[in-house]
Amino acid sequence: METPPRAGEAPSALKRKVLVKSYGCQMNVYDATRMTDLLGREGYAETKSEEDADLVILNTCHIREKAADKIYSELGKLAIAKRALNAQGRDMKIVVAGCVAQAEGEEVLKRQRAVDLVVGPQSYHRLPELLRQARDGARLADTEFAVEDKFRTLPAPNRAQIRARGVSAFVTVQEGCDKFCSFCVVPYTRGAEASRPVAEIIAETMRLVDAGVREITLIGQNVNAYLGPDGDGGEASLAQLLDRLARIEGLARLRYTTSHPVDMAQELIDAHRAIPKLMPYVHLPVQSGSDRILKAMNRKHGADAYLSIVESLRKARSDIAMSSDFIVGFPGESDADFEATMALARTVGFASSFSFKYSPRPGTPAADRDDQIDETVKSERLAALQALLEEQRQAFNAATVGREFDVLFEKAGRHAGQIAGKSPYMQPVHVEGPMERVGREARVKIIAAGSNSLGGRLMSEEAKA
């Protein structure tokens, strides 16, 4: 039976469908779900198909040149689809959201006439009104940093929406960055650091847990800089927030990302010893192992300081694993600078990492330097670093064989009779087991390591064997 329209709402509104495609960071994934929830209240049903969509939102990333180029390529394809649908009497709207929207604003409207609306990350809560204006024929760009708090304006997802998204969820606790790394556009596209109040985060987390979520990842552009109002006139640190959240009954796991070494306080390091629900996996971008390049990047830390943090984390919890981000070919990077990066990676031994060639971003200090590195050199260095990091990832996976740890099961496995979940170290794990275990943790013994996942056996089945 079709749901009747709300007062003042046209029946046709209930038939509209929205597709949100996210690129880049986990913050964008979270923002995409919030936009979907908001538009659901406006009568939009979520779809995964462009052919069914009356509204397509590209939630974009601007961190690298290729990411932005990919968006314009996608917009070209959408423009063709839009013309075809409009010829059939369908009024498809295209929205560019996220960091490309924030950085380029009205330029997006000029470059691609098929785009109806450009909306920055701080303006999502105004989407319904902006779309109403777009339906009246306006082409708009809203990239002002909003004074009001968008989190208080955006609606909470309902229980059914939460359950449909699975047992793991992101919760944004902090946005923006004040570090101004010389290669990065985030301070310009996301604004200054701002932290949500503790009470709001706890309330959102409790709603998620009540609907079946068992793992929460706290996210922010610089999440360990979190300092949120605690409700008592003071501010809570990320470590204090994690401690509060760990007390929520039914919540099995906590994670946080992405961190900056400068804000990796001893209190947060100690939390890995004190909070069993906090997973032993830390993503801590270093970008380079050369002090000279780190200074040019305006990272405000050196290689030794980074290595000291890693040592302290491993002292706090011996089974902790590290992940990182690297940039090769930063302007002025010499062979010796690159070798320092390779040396740091060898010293740490990463469980997983992301690595990229330096990409000049307009408006950042590094983009204006006259000592840019040749693309061929960048590619050679990236290949060498990625070979080392992949070797380390495979070695870490292999070292888990024979170990026992808890796995949070999330879905059916690849083969009949299998269920799949996630290790404490973010590795996919497949075991033979009943679907009734999905949504719960269970003890698993790892018996095999593939290139991208682990095979295990439920300890209850191990005991029977």
SESE-843215 format. One line per field, with one value per residue (C-alpha): x, y, z; residue number from 0. Coordinates in Angstrom, 2 decimals, decimal comma. Example, Ala and Ser with C-alpha at 12.3 -4.5 7.8 and 13.67 -1.06 7.14 Angstrom:
<pts>
u: (12,30 | 13,67)
v: (-4,50 | -1,06)
w: (7,80 | 7,14)
nr: (0 | 1)
</pts>
This chain:
<pts>
u: (0,00 | 1,41 | 2,18 | -0,08 | 1,62 | 2,28 | 0,35 | 1,41 | 3,41 | 2,64 | 1,93 | 4,54 | 7,26 | 6,91 | 7,92 | 11,26 | 14,47 | 17,94 | 21,36 | 24,28 | 27,73 | 30,60 | 34,28 | 37,28 | 37,32 | 35,12 | 33,73 | 32,12 | 30,61 | 29,09 | 27,87 | 26,25 | 24,15 | 23,07 | 22,02 | 20,08 | 18,33 | 17,46 | 16,08 | 14,12 | 12,03 | 11,38 | 9,93 | 13,05 | 13,64 | 17,26 | 18,32 | 21,57 | 20,74 | 21,32 | 18,51 | 16,01 | 17,31 | 15,46 | 18,26 | 21,96 | 24,37 | 28,11 | 29,71 | 33,20 | 36,82 | 39,39 | 42,46 | 44,18 | 43,96 | 42,80 | 39,91 | 38,62 | 39,19 | 37,19 | 34,22 | 34,14 | 34,38 | 31,45 | 29,49 | 29,97 | 28,36 | 25,55 | 24,85 | 24,18 | 21,91 | 20,08 | 19,34 | 17,97 | 15,74 | 14,53 | 13,56 | 11,34 | 9,65 | 11,76 | 13,20 | 16,55 | 18,57 | 22,34 | 24,02 | 27,76 | 28,48 | 31,59 | 35,06 | 35,17 | 31,96 | 33,49 | 36,77 | 35,38 | 31,88 | 30,30 | 33,09 | 31,39 | 28,20 | 30,18 | 32,13 | 29,12 | 25,76 | 23,93 | 24,67 | 21,73 | 23,18 | 26,61 | 26,62 | 29,54 | 30,05 | 28,69 | 25,43 | 23,89 | 21,13 | 19,86 | 19,48 | 15,64 | 15,22 | 18,00 | 16,38 | 13,03 | 14,73 | 16,42 | 13,06 | 11,89 | 14,69 | 17,46 | 21,08 | 22,71 | 26,03 | 25,93 | 29,44 | 29,23 | 30,43 | 27,22 | 27,01 | 24,45 | 25,47 | 24,50 | 24,57 | 21,76 | 19,74 | 20,18 | 17,62 | 18,66 | 18,25 | 15,38 | 15,82 | 15,13 | 17,72 | 20,35 | 19,69 | 19,91 | 23,42 | 24,88 | 26,60 | 29,39 | 28,84 | 30,70 | 30,02 | 31,51 | 32,87 | 35,07 | 35,33 | 37,89 | 41,61 | 43,88 | 47,20 | 47,55 | 49,89 | 51,34 | 49,96 | 46,41 | 43,12 | 41,14 | 41,43 | 40,00 | 37,21 | 36,18 | 37,09 | 38,55 | 38,52 | 35,19 | 34,10 | 30,60 | 29,31 | 29,82 | 26,09 | 25,21 | 27,77 | 26,62 | 22,97 | 23,77 | 25,85 | 23,14 | 20,59 | 22,90 | 23,60 | 19,91 | 19,29 | 21,94 | 25,24 | 28,13 | 31,14 | 31,54 | 34,34 | 34,72 | 35,77 | 37,10 | 39,58 | 41,83 | 39,95 | 42,50 | 42,27 | 38,74 | 37,83 | 34,09 | 31,84 | 31,29 | 28,06 | 29,67 | 31,32 | 34,51 | 35,87 | 36,43 | 39,39 | 39,13 | 40,42 | 37,74 | 35,06 | 36,18 | 35,97 | 32,40 | 31,34 | 32,96 | 30,43 | 27,48 | 26,03 | 25,85 | 28,70 | 31,48 | 34,13 | 35,50 | 37,84 | 38,90 | 40,39 | 42,14 | 44,78 | 47,64 | 50,92 | 51,00 | 47,74 | 48,62 | 48,56 | 49,84 | 46,31 | 45,07 | 47,97 | 47,14 | 43,50 | 44,66 | 45,80 | 42,83 | 39,85 | 39,40 | 36,73 | 39,23 | 40,64 | 44,43 | 44,74 | 45,87 | 45,87 | 48,47 | 49,57 | 53,26 | 53,49 | 57,32 | 60,29 | 62,50 | 62,66 | 63,50 | 60,39 | 58,20 | 59,24 | 58,43 | 55,06 | 54,45 | 53,71 | 55,07 | 56,72 | 59,83 | 60,50 | 61,89 | 58,77 | 56,61 | 58,70 | 58,48 | 54,67 | 54,70 | 56,99 | 54,70 | 51,62 | 53,30 | 54,29 | 50,69 | 49,38 | 51,80 | 49,43 | 48,75 | 49,09 | 49,91 | 48,59 | 49,69 | 49,52 | 52,50 | 53,11 | 56,04 | 57,46 | 56,70 | 58,42 | 62,15 | 62,19 | 65,66 | 66,71 | 67,98 | 64,65 | 62,81 | 65,20 | 64,42 | 60,74 | 61,64 | 63,76 | 60,92 | 58,54 | 61,05 | 61,48 | 57,76 | 56,48 | 52,95 | 49,94 | 48,42 | 49,01 | 47,91 | 50,48 | 50,14 | 52,13 | 52,15 | 49,38 | 49,49 | 46,27 | 45,45 | 45,67 | 48,09 | 51,66 | 53,31 | 51,57 | 53,46 | 56,94 | 59,28 | 61,01 | 58,23 | 59,32 | 59,17 | 56,22 | 58,49 | 60,50 | 57,30 | 56,03 | 59,28 | 59,36 | 55,71 | 56,22 | 59,16 | 57,31 | 54,14 | 56,13 | 57,60 | 54,24 | 52,53 | 55,28 | 54,65 | 50,87 | 51,23 | 53,72 | 51,29 | 48,44 | 50,62 | 51,64 | 48,01 | 47,83 | 47,58 | 46,38 | 43,03 | 40,99 | 37,42 | 35,78 | 32,69 | 30,52 | 28,79 | 27,30 | 27,16 | 30,50 | 31,55 | 30,52 | 27,48 | 27,65 | 30,18 | 29,90 | 32,26 | 33,45 | 36,24 | 39,28 | 40,46 | 42,92 | 40,27 | 41,04 | 38,12 | 37,73 | 35,70 | 34,61 | 32,06 | 29,23 | 25,51 | 23,95 | 22,66 | 26,14 | 25,95 | 25,86 | 27,85 | 31,48 | 32,90 | 36,32 | 38,08 | 41,31 | 42,99 | 43,98 | 44,88 | 45,94 | 45,06 | 46,20 | 43,23 | 41,45 | 41,88 | 40,30 | 39,35 | 37,50 | 35,05 | 36,58 | 33,40 | 33,90 | 37,62 | 36,72 | 34,37 | 37,06)
v: (0,00 | 3,39 | 5,76 | 8,82 | 12,18 | 14,42 | 17,65 | 20,11 | 17,52 | 16,57 | 12,86 | 12,77 | 13,64 | 10,18 | 8,62 | 10,44 | 8,43 | 9,59 | 8,12 | 9,41 | 8,42 | 9,10 | 9,50 | 9,82 | 9,75 | 8,07 | 11,47 | 11,56 | 8,12 | 9,38 | 12,61 | 10,57 | 8,61 | 11,82 | 13,38 | 10,23 | 10,33 | 14,01 | 13,52 | 10,49 | 12,87 | 14,84 | 11,79 | 10,51 | 6,75 | 5,56 | 3,78 | 2,27 | 2,81 | 5,96 | 4,90 | 4,98 | 8,18 | 11,48 | 13,04 | 12,13 | 13,56 | 13,23 | 13,61 | 14,57 | 14,53 | 17,19 | 15,82 | 14,83 | 16,08 | 12,71 | 12,68 | 16,00 | 14,93 | 11,77 | 13,86 | 15,88 | 12,68 | 11,26 | 14,47 | 14,13 | 10,69 | 11,91 | 14,80 | 12,30 | 10,24 | 13,37 | 14,45 | 11,00 | 10,90 | 14,46 | 13,56 | 10,88 | 13,46 | 12,75 | 15,76 | 14,46 | 16,79 | 16,59 | 17,87 | 18,18 | 18,10 | 17,72 | 19,18 | 19,73 | 21,70 | 23,74 | 24,38 | 25,19 | 26,49 | 28,25 | 27,02 | 23,59 | 25,17 | 26,85 | 23,73 | 21,40 | 22,87 | 19,70 | 20,40 | 21,99 | 22,53 | 22,82 | 22,46 | 22,51 | 20,14 | 22,60 | 23,24 | 19,77 | 20,61 | 23,19 | 20,62 | 20,45 | 24,20 | 24,37 | 21,52 | 23,30 | 26,31 | 24,05 | 22,52 | 26,04 | 26,36 | 27,98 | 26,79 | 27,42 | 27,21 | 27,24 | 27,00 | 29,38 | 28,00 | 27,87 | 29,58 | 27,07 | 23,52 | 21,21 | 18,18 | 19,61 | 20,29 | 16,98 | 14,33 | 11,12 | 7,91 | 5,68 | 2,15 | 0,50 | 2,66 | 1,86 | -1,88 | -1,88 | -0,42 | -3,23 | -3,72 | -1,15 | 2,60 | 5,90 | 8,77 | 12,17 | 13,81 | 16,53 | 18,42 | 20,71 | 21,11 | 23,85 | 22,23 | 23,77 | 21,15 | 22,81 | 20,13 | 19,92 | 21,62 | 20,37 | 23,58 | 25,48 | 23,03 | 21,89 | 24,92 | 25,28 | 22,48 | 22,13 | 19,41 | 18,14 | 18,09 | 14,84 | 14,49 | 14,60 | 11,92 | 9,67 | 10,07 | 9,23 | 6,22 | 4,90 | 5,14 | 3,15 | 0,49 | 0,20 | -0,61 | -3,33 | -1,55 | -3,20 | -1,27 | 2,50 | 4,37 | 7,96 | 10,09 | 13,56 | 15,28 | 15,46 | 13,27 | 13,21 | 17,01 | 16,48 | 18,80 | 18,80 | 20,48 | 17,97 | 19,46 | 20,59 | 23,74 | 21,98 | 20,13 | 16,42 | 14,99 | 12,11 | 9,72 | 10,89 | 10,58 | 7,02 | 6,15 | 7,46 | 5,59 | 2,34 | 2,25 | 1,88 | -1,58 | -3,55 | -1,68 | -4,17 | -2,17 | 1,35 | 2,82 | 6,33 | 7,87 | 9,93 | 11,18 | 13,65 | 12,85 | 16,29 | 15,56 | 12,01 | 12,76 | 10,31 | 10,16 | 8,76 | 6,32 | 5,12 | 4,61 | 1,70 | -0,02 | 0,98 | 0,47 | -3,15 | -2,10 | 0,18 | -1,87 | -2,39 | -0,72 | 2,88 | 4,79 | 7,53 | 9,30 | 10,22 | 11,27 | 11,20 | 9,86 | 12,86 | 15,67 | 18,11 | 17,18 | 17,02 | 20,59 | 21,66 | 19,94 | 21,96 | 18,73 | 20,16 | 16,86 | 14,93 | 11,28 | 10,56 | 12,00 | 9,72 | 6,67 | 7,59 | 7,61 | 4,17 | 2,86 | 4,28 | 2,73 | -0,67 | -0,35 | 0,50 | -2,54 | -5,10 | -6,43 | -3,02 | -2,67 | 0,48 | 1,93 | 5,13 | 7,48 | 8,40 | 11,01 | 10,50 | 13,08 | 16,13 | 19,22 | 19,12 | 15,47 | 14,05 | 10,42 | 10,68 | 12,07 | 9,19 | 6,65 | 8,15 | 7,36 | 3,78 | 3,50 | 4,70 | 2,19 | -0,63 | 0,44 | 0,54 | -2,43 | -1,43 | -3,74 | -1,64 | 1,73 | 4,14 | 5,78 | 8,34 | 10,51 | 14,17 | 16,03 | 19,86 | 21,32 | 24,87 | 27,39 | 25,39 | 26,62 | 23,48 | 23,91 | 27,17 | 25,71 | 25,65 | 22,38 | 19,99 | 16,38 | 14,72 | 12,33 | 9,47 | 9,82 | 9,99 | 6,80 | 4,93 | 5,97 | 5,11 | 1,65 | 0,99 | 2,18 | 0,28 | -2,92 | -2,57 | -1,73 | -4,64 | -7,00 | -5,77 | -6,18 | -9,76 | -10,52 | -9,14 | -11,23 | -14,36 | -13,72 | -13,97 | -17,66 | -19,68 | -16,70 | -16,47 | -13,28 | -12,04 | -11,42 | -9,25 | -11,00 | -8,69 | -10,70 | -13,97 | -15,18 | -15,80 | -19,45 | -21,33 | -21,98 | -19,20 | -16,00 | -13,04 | -10,51 | -8,19 | -8,84 | -6,28 | -5,21 | -4,52 | -7,72 | -9,59 | -13,02 | -15,92 | -18,94 | -21,72 | -20,81 | -20,05 | -16,73 | -16,41 | -15,24 | -12,18 | -9,07 | -10,71 | -11,29 | -14,79 | -16,22 | -17,42 | -19,28 | -18,14 | -21,10 | -19,47 | -16,11 | -15,10 | -11,99 | -9,93 | -11,93 | -14,53 | -17,94 | -19,07 | -21,58 | -20,76 | -21,82 | -23,72 | -25,77 | -26,09 | -27,61 | -30,11 | -31,08)
w: (0,00 | -0,99 | 1,83 | 1,64 | 1,12 | 4,10 | 4,41 | 1,75 | -0,19 | -3,78 | -4,34 | -7,11 | -4,56 | -3,04 | -6,36 | -6,71 | -6,32 | -5,32 | -6,03 | -3,95 | -5,24 | -2,82 | -3,61 | -1,34 | 2,44 | 5,04 | 5,96 | 2,53 | 3,09 | 6,35 | 4,71 | 1,94 | 4,45 | 6,16 | 2,85 | 1,97 | 5,36 | 4,90 | 1,40 | 2,56 | 4,62 | 1,46 | -0,28 | -2,06 | -2,06 | -2,31 | -5,50 | -6,75 | -10,43 | -12,49 | -14,84 | -11,95 | -10,37 | -10,54 | -8,52 | -8,71 | -6,14 | -6,67 | -3,24 | -4,32 | -3,20 | -4,12 | -2,38 | -5,67 | -9,24 | -10,58 | -8,10 | -9,47 | -13,10 | -12,44 | -11,32 | -14,53 | -16,53 | -14,56 | -15,08 | -18,84 | -18,75 | -16,50 | -18,88 | -21,67 | -19,42 | -18,29 | -21,85 | -22,67 | -19,58 | -20,06 | -23,63 | -22,08 | -19,86 | -16,76 | -14,92 | -13,71 | -11,47 | -10,95 | -7,79 | -7,15 | -3,42 | -1,29 | -1,62 | -5,40 | -4,96 | -2,15 | -3,97 | -7,43 | -6,71 | -9,67 | -11,94 | -11,87 | -13,23 | -16,00 | -16,97 | -17,04 | -18,01 | -16,95 | -13,27 | -11,45 | -7,99 | -6,37 | -2,58 | -0,16 | 2,79 | 5,33 | 3,46 | 3,15 | 5,60 | 3,08 | 0,30 | 0,35 | -0,11 | -2,72 | -4,67 | -4,61 | -6,19 | -8,75 | -9,68 | -10,44 | -12,98 | -10,94 | -11,18 | -7,81 | -5,98 | -2,15 | -0,74 | 2,19 | 5,52 | 7,51 | 10,89 | 12,15 | 13,10 | 10,25 | 12,56 | 14,66 | 11,52 | 9,71 | 10,73 | 12,46 | 10,42 | 11,45 | 12,79 | 9,43 | 7,65 | 10,27 | 10,15 | 6,35 | 6,52 | 8,61 | 11,95 | 11,45 | 11,24 | 11,06 | 13,42 | 12,62 | 15,77 | 14,27 | 11,00 | 9,44 | 9,98 | 11,28 | 10,31 | 6,80 | 5,35 | 2,27 | -0,11 | 1,27 | 0,37 | 3,39 | 5,47 | 2,48 | 1,61 | 5,10 | 7,16 | 10,64 | 13,20 | 14,97 | 17,38 | 18,17 | 21,76 | 23,67 | 24,38 | 20,65 | 19,82 | 22,64 | 21,61 | 17,97 | 18,98 | 21,28 | 18,46 | 16,23 | 18,85 | 19,68 | 15,99 | 15,89 | 15,16 | 17,02 | 15,71 | 15,63 | 13,86 | 14,99 | 12,02 | 11,37 | 9,11 | 12,17 | 14,61 | 17,43 | 17,65 | 18,99 | 21,88 | 22,31 | 24,90 | 27,70 | 29,06 | 32,31 | 31,03 | 29,97 | 26,95 | 26,45 | 24,55 | 22,11 | 24,78 | 27,20 | 24,51 | 23,73 | 27,42 | 27,59 | 24,47 | 25,64 | 28,50 | 26,10 | 26,54 | 23,31 | 21,61 | 20,91 | 19,05 | 18,73 | 16,13 | 15,08 | 11,93 | 10,58 | 13,01 | 12,90 | 14,73 | 16,35 | 18,19 | 19,26 | 22,99 | 25,60 | 27,00 | 23,68 | 23,48 | 27,01 | 25,96 | 23,81 | 26,99 | 29,13 | 26,78 | 25,58 | 23,06 | 21,29 | 18,43 | 18,21 | 14,82 | 14,31 | 11,04 | 11,49 | 8,29 | 8,15 | 4,43 | 4,34 | 6,26 | 5,44 | 7,99 | 5,20 | 3,25 | 6,37 | 7,13 | 3,56 | 3,92 | 7,12 | 8,99 | 12,28 | 13,27 | 12,27 | 11,50 | 14,98 | 16,62 | 14,48 | 15,35 | 19,03 | 18,82 | 17,19 | 19,94 | 22,64 | 21,04 | 20,92 | 24,55 | 25,43 | 23,54 | 22,16 | 19,47 | 17,93 | 14,14 | 12,22 | 8,98 | 7,26 | 4,27 | 2,10 | -0,60 | -2,98 | -5,34 | -3,21 | -4,72 | -4,03 | -2,93 | -3,59 | -3,86 | -0,29 | 0,91 | -0,74 | 0,76 | 4,20 | 3,54 | 2,60 | 5,74 | 7,96 | 6,40 | 6,97 | 10,60 | 11,40 | 9,44 | 8,42 | 8,34 | 5,55 | 3,95 | 1,24 | -1,01 | -3,78 | -6,13 | -5,15 | -6,97 | -7,07 | -5,73 | -6,83 | -4,02 | -1,87 | -1,24 | -2,64 | -5,99 | -6,60 | -6,05 | -9,04 | -8,07 | -9,09 | -9,60 | -13,01 | -13,40 | -14,43 | -11,22 | -9,18 | -10,78 | -10,16 | -6,52 | -5,99 | -7,48 | -5,16 | -2,07 | -2,93 | -3,48 | 0,03 | 1,64 | -0,14 | 1,05 | 4,60 | 4,25 | 3,06 | 5,84 | 8,43 | 7,01 | 7,00 | 10,61 | 11,72 | 10,75 | 13,94 | 15,97 | 17,70 | 17,91 | 17,89 | 14,52 | 14,08 | 11,48 | 9,02 | 6,14 | 4,22 | 2,86 | -0,73 | -0,67 | 0,60 | 4,31 | 4,90 | 6,91 | 6,59 | 9,11 | 10,09 | 12,26 | 14,82 | 12,10 | 9,42 | 7,48 | 5,88 | 7,51 | 6,07 | 8,11 | 7,84 | 10,15 | 10,52 | 9,49 | 13,06 | 14,02 | 11,75 | 13,91 | 16,69 | 17,60 | 17,85 | 18,60 | 15,46 | 14,81 | 11,60 | 9,44 | 6,12 | 4,67 | 1,12 | -0,70 | 0,48 | 3,18 | 5,90 | 6,34 | 9,81 | 11,91 | 14,67 | 17,97 | 18,89 | 15,70 | 16,47 | 19,83 | 18,15 | 15,64)
nr: (0 | 1 | 2 | 3 | 4 | 5 | 6 | 7 | 8 | 9 | 10 | 11 | 12 | 13 | 14 | 15 | 16 | 17 | 18 | 19 | 20 | 21 | 22 | 23 | 24 | 25 | 26 | 27 | 28 | 29 | 30 | 31 | 32 | 33 | 34 | 35 | 36 | 37 | 38 | 39 | 40 | 41 | 42 | 43 | 44 | 45 | 46 | 47 | 48 | 49 | 50 | 51 | 52 | 53 | 54 | 55 | 56 | 57 | 58 | 59 | 60 | 61 | 62 | 63 | 64 | 65 | 66 | 67 | 68 | 69 | 70 | 71 | 72 | 73 | 74 | 75 | 76 | 77 | 78 | 79 | 80 | 81 | 82 | 83 | 84 | 85 | 86 | 87 | 88 | 89 | 90 | 91 | 92 | 93 | 94 | 95 | 96 | 97 | 98 | 99 | 100 | 101 | 102 | 103 | 104 | 105 | 106 | 107 | 108 | 109 | 110 | 111 | 112 | 113 | 114 | 115 | 116 | 117 | 118 | 119 | 120 | 121 | 122 | 123 | 124 | 125 | 126 | 127 | 128 | 129 | 130 | 131 | 132 | 133 | 134 | 135 | 136 | 137 | 138 | 139 | 140 | 141 | 142 | 143 | 144 | 145 | 146 | 147 | 148 | 149 | 150 | 151 | 152 | 153 | 154 | 155 | 156 | 157 | 158 | 159 | 160 | 161 | 162 | 163 | 164 | 165 | 166 | 167 | 168 | 169 | 170 | 171 | 172 | 173 | 174 | 175 | 176 | 177 | 178 | 179 | 180 | 181 | 182 | 183 | 184 | 185 | 186 | 187 | 188 | 189 | 190 | 191 | 192 | 193 | 194 | 195 | 196 | 197 | 198 | 199 | 200 | 201 | 202 | 203 | 204 | 205 | 206 | 207 | 208 | 209 | 210 | 211 | 212 | 213 | 214 | 215 | 216 | 217 | 218 | 219 | 220 | 221 | 222 | 223 | 224 | 225 | 226 | 227 | 228 | 229 | 230 | 231 | 232 | 233 | 234 | 235 | 236 | 237 | 238 | 239 | 240 | 241 | 242 | 243 | 244 | 245 | 246 | 247 | 248 | 249 | 250 | 251 | 252 | 253 | 254 | 255 | 256 | 257 | 258 | 259 | 260 | 261 | 262 | 263 | 264 | 265 | 266 | 267 | 268 | 269 | 270 | 271 | 272 | 273 | 274 | 275 | 276 | 277 | 278 | 279 | 280 | 281 | 282 | 283 | 284 | 285 | 286 | 287 | 288 | 289 | 290 | 291 | 292 | 293 | 294 | 295 | 296 | 297 | 298 | 299 | 300 | 301 | 302 | 303 | 304 | 305 | 306 | 307 | 308 | 309 | 310 | 311 | 312 | 313 | 314 | 315 | 316 | 317 | 318 | 319 | 320 | 321 | 322 | 323 | 324 | 325 | 326 | 327 | 328 | 329 | 330 | 331 | 332 | 333 | 334 | 335 | 336 | 337 | 338 | 339 | 340 | 341 | 342 | 343 | 344 | 345 | 346 | 347 | 348 | 349 | 350 | 351 | 352 | 353 | 354 | 355 | 356 | 357 | 358 | 359 | 360 | 361 | 362 | 363 | 364 | 365 | 366 | 367 | 368 | 369 | 370 | 371 | 372 | 373 | 374 | 375 | 376 | 377 | 378 | 379 | 380 | 381 | 382 | 383 | 384 | 385 | 386 | 387 | 388 | 389 | 390 | 391 | 392 | 393 | 394 | 395 | 396 | 397 | 398 | 399 | 400 | 401 | 402 | 403 | 404 | 405 | 406 | 407 | 408 | 409 | 410 | 411 | 412 | 413 | 414 | 415 | 416 | 417 | 418 | 419 | 420 | 421 | 422 | 423 | 424 | 425 | 426 | 427 | 428 | 429 | 430 | 431 | 432 | 433 | 434 | 435 | 436 | 437 | 438 | 439 | 440 | 441 | 442 | 443 | 444 | 445 | 446 | 447 | 448 | 449 | 450 | 451 | 452 | 453 | 454 | 455 | 456 | 457 | 458 | 459 | 460 | 461 | 462 | 463 | 464)
</pts>
